[in-house]
Amino acid sequence: MVSFAYTLTDPMGLHMRPAGVMAKRLAETPCSVVIRCGTRSADAKSILNVMALAAKCGETVTIEVSGEDEEATLQELREFFTANF
């Protein structure tokens, strides 16, 4: 398992449009991806789970990736979060 922490800078936090794009991309990867925010966690492949986190601007989320190609998936997610959240 590999992980990274990211503090959300988008005023809308972890919002619908990019979260949907992320979930769709992750559906194609064999990795398991979990996003944690405080005591809450979500399967990043499920848009409903991600939105239920209700992560707001200024909060720090931790993204955990495990499985085949976890390093490449983690790097892609790091770039995606930086560009979108």
N, C-alpha and C positions, 0 to 999 in steps of 0.2 A: 504494500500500500504506500502511496505517495500522497502528499497533501500540500496545500498552500493556504494562507490566510489573505483575505482581501477586504479592505474597508471600502464600502460603497460610497461613491462620490456623486452619482447621478441624483439630482433632487427628487426623482421619483422612486429611488431605491431599486429593488430587484423587480422590475416591472414587466408587464405582459409581452410586449412585442419581442424584445431580445430574449426573454426567458423561453418563449415559444420556439424561436430559431435555435436556441441552445438545445432544448429538449429534442427537437427534430434531428439535429446533427448527432446527438448522443445516442439516439435510437439505433444508429448504424454501427456503433462501436461495441465490441464484446465486453468492455470494461463495466464495472459497477461504479457509479458516481453518486456520492452523497454530499449534500450541502448542509452544513450545520450553522445555525444562528442562535447563539445562547443555548438554551436547553432544547430547542426545536431542531428537527432534522427532516430532510426531504430527499426522495429519489429524484435526482436531477433529470431523469428521462421522462418524468411525469410533470407536465405543465401545471396540473392541479396541485400537486405536492409542492412544487416550487412557489406557486402563488400563495399557498397556505402558510408559508414561512412568514409572509408579511414583513420581509426585511426592508428596513428604511435607510435612507441616506445617513451616513455616519456610523452605521452598525458594521461590525466585522463579521464576515462569513468565512467558514473554513470549508474548502472543497477537498474531498477525499476520493481518490481514484484507485481502484484495485483491479487487477486482471491483466489480460494480454494487452500489450501496447500501452501500459499505464503511463509511462514517461511521455510518450508522444501525445497522448490524450491530455495529460496534465498541462503540457506546454501550450496546446491549442486552447485549452480553457483559460489559462493565465492571460493569453493574448486577447481572447474574447471578452473576458471580464474587464480588462484594461480599456478596451475600445468601447464597451457598451454599458458598463455599470459604474 
